[in-house]
């Protein structure tokens, strides 16, 4: 067996506190075995300096200051001077001086070399306790004294490999450990170099002692018995491809392959249809470039079942610095992968839940939003990415910002555990959104973060606003408003109620409105009220109520049931107007009307007195005149007196007649609106005035427009109007000129125009003015003018909602125009 | 010329004037005067007590409407009910100072009334009555 010492060898040892003594025991042998190797000692930080010194002092003869131990906090590198080595022989360790010290001159080189290896170092950890070491050495029954370690990254993942787990091996002595180590090194450095080669035959080995042989065995076992699946790939110098050179039993166990299945084959035999090509390419690149690496590959066992392989490859160089082998460590991470996938799925599930939650969910860190769900996006109108980049100052209303940040800080610093705030946000479009945010502290990527749920209160806020306005209106209303429960107990009254009733809110809450009852409302009022309300109907009516001070007052009330969303009756609302004043006014008005009616009746009575009591003696006078024949009066004076008497009597008769006519016309009930035939009316008037017409030789010219049947007027009034106007026209005709009277009707839009034009003496209309149509206004010295005619005409025109105007000039005749609106 | 005319009129001056007018116009031989409806009814009651030959039943009654005790309308009703059948030769002309058109309207449809005269009773009025169709039809 040959042991190749190679100065590029690095042996990394992790030193646990309780393995110091073992190390002390072993190191001399290792030094001897691997003289020229670099030992990398990883000290457990718990390992005290004293322990370190204990080792280093033992190893280092302290003749060279360059070898002063370097002891960083997380470990240290110790490059031994190798001036001494130890031989374990016949159960004793003896120290021997080491002639060569190549490391001393190349100290810096080795340090950098070690650094270059970075984290992927293979090494050995020795021992767990002194007792166990003694056990191995002295008590071979112990089954735990050595560990093969693989250092990955900074994680110091220690895969325990109990070399002696197999009970058959329990008797392995420490020699076996050395054998394994030796074996391992043999794998790593199969190529011998001439200068340094020192061929040690089996015989020689035996002569020198069993140590070398034992070391090789130890390494072999380390490899073979390692619970990690390990393989060693050989690099084909020509094709630069890898072929499997060794596999360990764990590998066999995992993949189901036997060494004979695999040796000399490409490691790609493990790949299959679903293996990620990208990862394979990356692996290939690592092989090419000769750098270690870790890969996640879906590989296949012999039986075709797939497994997730976390493959770590480490290049192994020969003495020329060329990569001759790769150590491949295979970790079955199928379960981990599955758990990972499950975790991802579960996280996705959770994420979906959060994303789609109707509740807004967000996380705010020191730099702003670190998570928002869709609801938050919808609410703010920003998309997720925007929110992660916008400072919260832009989203939180300036009025709430200071307070919010304060509370956020309190939460982050642990001053409070939870925060519940009502703040305003400003959406992308500038709208104000009212939200409630409930936050609690959590960690997100190691940073303190507020995790919060958000409720949009904007609508709630708006309805609150609405309610505020309505209640303000109710408070300010001049109308009393009472809200009661279904039993009629008062729940609310507004200030107007207090004003009207004299009772304050406090005095009436919980009481029944019947406290206002005066007992003077009609008894059926209340029965009717409750009947209506029970039938869910509105009730309207008038109460006579009593104020707190005993005063009576009248209220016009509307009481309605109030229903909730489900249609259940919840309350009654009474809206009441104090109409006391109105009622008093109404009473006064009634009184006034009564008085007027009385006056009117008196007046009517008076008109009867005139029409009869005045009429009767006048008739007698007329009768007497009729009976006296003037020719029989011989006395001249008497005759003159009789004539005067007759004249006055006739005038009086005419006046009383006119007066009666005016009164009677107003009284008569026969005045009904009907379609009008003007020809008929004029004929009747002509008959009435036949004597005058005949005597004056008057010419009446008529031109009537056709009046639709639904243009209604009062016939008797029209007769009277024409009678008076025609009579007037004849009466005031020019002497010796026959009166010419033109009567025309025509329509202007929907209005009927009546024109009566004469060629009479006319009048100065400016002098007459308003008095023209007045009662007992006389504008003529003619004996038979009494001044009642035009008054009657106007009365009749007005009674039919018409208008009358007159145009006239002295000597130019008069035109009356009457307009009736439809 | 009629034999006998009854005047029912409360105003004595009117009564006097009417009486003179009737005589002067030679409207009738005899005028019976009563001051109101009740007196007139009494007159007819009294006549009923007499033998038919000596009864003085007027052929025409000139009836005033506005009177105390029993007015014209009441008299019309009473006479219509009690004596119309007995004294079927009697007709009535209303003599009124009222200008109420309703009055005239009411009298028009009464079977006993053959005329309506506005006061005062004049030569002209009497002529008009005499020449009216109902009057002429009744007193052929």
Interface residues (C-beta under 8 A of the other chain):
Chain A: X611 X612 X615 X616 X617 X619 X620 X621 X622 X623 X624 X626 X627 X657 X660 X661 X664 X668 X670
Chain B: X11 X13 X14 X17 X18 X20 X21 X24 X66 X97 X98 X99 X100 X101 X102 X119 X120 X121 X122 X123
